[in-house]
Amino acid sequence: MATTTPVKTTNLKIAKELNISFEGLSYSAKVGFLKRHDKKVLKNLNGEFRSRELSVILGPSGSGKSTLLNLLSGYKLKNISGVIKVNGSPRNQKHFRHLSSYVMQDSLLHPLLTIREAMRFSSNLKIGKEMDDVEKKIRINEILELLGLTDMKDVYTGKLSGGQQKRLSIALELVDNPLVIFFDEPTTGLDSSSSSQCLQLLKKLADSGRTIICTIHQPSALLFRMIDHIYAIADGQCIYQGSCKNLVPFLNELDLVCPESFNPADYLLEISTHDYGYQNGRLNEKIQHGMNQQYRKKLSINDKQTDQQQVLLLPKIETNPISICVKKAKFSSKLQIFDPKSYCNDSDLYSTSFLRQFHFLLIRMFLLISRNPSMSVMRILIHFVVAIGIGLIYNNVGDSAKNMMNNFRYVFYSVMFLMFTAFSSLQTTFPLELPVIKREHFNRWYSVRAYYVSLMIADIPIQVFCTVIYILITYFMTNQPLEFFRFAGFFSVNLLVCFVAQGFGMIVSTIFNVKWGCILGNMIICPFLLFSGFFVQLKHAHHLLHWLFHISFLKYALEGGVYTIFGFNRGKIECDDDEELNYCRYSYPNQLLRDIGMQDCPKNSTTNCDVYMYENQKADFSKVICILILFTVVFRCIAYFIMRYRLKN
Ligand SMILES: Nc1ncnc2c1ncn2[C@@H]1O[C@H](COP(=O)(O)OP(=O)(O)OP(=O)(O)O)[C@@H](O)[C@H]1O
């Protein structure tokens, strides 16, 4: 017992400060279209980024800064060689995600949320029930105060300036108190004053005990002086690592003398881009691929004391998942080294439960829909206008035997129209939201499953409403039979087609971007249309093509629609006053079903043909409903797995 207590204290302290080191880190990207080959982007990098230091990765454009940041944060996981360590132990990516956040170059925000709302959603998604609303509010206020956003709480994020958006991006990630924060080009697009404010803020975060790693393309002299640790790369190799003060002496030792009036960062950049001949090899050799630590800043005792005081600037690290894991581990006597794996299980990856994530995502989606109703209003309007148009075109065809073929066309058109509008309804949502979702998902706000389910559910009310409007108007204007089961059946089939088409639209949108989705989506859906049974009947098609009919969900939808309108023993229909014809072919709608190849009465049938057809229609209609439900489930599952794959890669 006597030996256990001090070990716990030490390790809790270690767990609150993380040093990230890497050894022999290389990364190759696959390039080329026909002739694929590996392009070495990072070559044998070594180094260490410590807590309480503002570390900056410098280098010319295309040198590999963002790639290194992506590797260290775990955003890129493939084609890597070498080791990344956290406090000396090999990084466990899953558990490292508990501890870190990634603020991307573009401030990817929902423009229609206010700062207050964005912060509330962030805290509700990232922090579970262990903190009540009052505590969350206090924390949000503290963070906004720290970032100078208090006066703008009720401003829409889309109306903020670039610098304010950047600060908000940081604020959103601070709510769960990450120990390590990665920033990709935090000063890009900011003027010098905002850049310096931004870097001051990062310095504050570092001083409070965090590990801050960011990339900066070309820092001004002012910014350069604020940096604690520089990691410079050129052509994918390390050309310097150490403090900014030691950079000039380091270059001097290689006879590269920085003029006094020059910003050393600019001078280093000029050297790295071969303005003074090719020097990168020499620099890389002298810094020993990043292994040479002699140019690092040495912390004086005074520095350390100041740092200890600065820790108080930010909320205490309490609700961070690692703290939860550490709490669980407090009773573990095995707490010898920092290894969250030993006491964090997989379900801890997100700080909140699936239901909580789903709940807040759904609220956020409804809020965003209500703030930008133009899309929904447009959908409703289109359904209304088209329904009136179709109602006029096919006016009263429903109870006229002479117009049975026109009535069949009405059924076909309804299925197609609802299918196409539903297909394109969600086609743009995911590709447009993808960058934001990627950021939030990577920073453990919510799982793909929670996002996907809420996206699906959020659209149901509007889709149902649009379908109701269309069917109600056209059904009555075309004078279809006033029998509830026929109306309900026709509505159900059409609603299911919408759900199938939305699932199919989701597959297309998860594979392609908006442009390609719009071009290819309609082309991909055309074969389903061709094999719906409207243009060519199955029995007339070549037998090698029959399977295409069987996988066309539109064939089932059309059959379902036709059965509800013409089937189920629908009685004799009046033939109007066509005096030229005393023979009316479709007085009995079963004849139409035979003509369009949807029902056959076997020649040798012993039972009454009408009874036989009625029984078959009942069975076929149930089959149609089941198949459409199956298509809905299968398409949506496929879309989910593709989305998961895309968000995880
Ligand atoms: N997945 C990839 N496929 C092909 N090339 C890649 C890939 N990832 C990185 N590269 C290449 O590696 C090099 C370094 O890219 P990276 O984005 O890391 O540079 P950078 O230093 O951050 O540049 P910038 O400052 O312009 O953002 C570039 O030439 C880039 O084209």
The ligand as an ORCA input file, in Angstrom:
! r2SCAN-3c Opt
* xyz 0 1
  N      -2.560     12.155    -50.425
  C      -1.675     12.789    -51.225
  N      -1.598     12.485    -52.531
  C      -0.705     13.092    -53.316
  N       0.158     14.022    -52.908
  C       0.134     14.368    -51.625
  C      -0.790     13.776    -50.705
  N      -0.596     14.314    -49.496
  C       0.403     15.219    -49.651
  N       0.834     15.235    -50.926
  C       1.905     16.083    -51.481
  O       2.877     16.259    -50.482
  C       3.383     17.561    -50.507
  C       3.237     18.197    -49.142
  O       1.868     18.510    -48.921
  P       1.390     19.346    -47.659
  O      -0.024     19.688    -47.841
  O       1.753     18.604    -46.423
  O       2.310     20.644    -47.791
  P       2.299     21.952    -46.932
  O       3.685     22.165    -46.500
  O       1.285     21.869    -45.842
  O       1.873     22.999    -48.029
  P       1.014     24.348    -47.866
  O       1.771     25.254    -46.986
  O       0.957     24.858    -49.261
  O      -0.318     23.950    -47.302
  C       2.659     18.308    -51.596
  O       3.459     18.295    -52.752
  C       1.415     17.480    -51.814
  O       1.014     17.565    -53.146
*
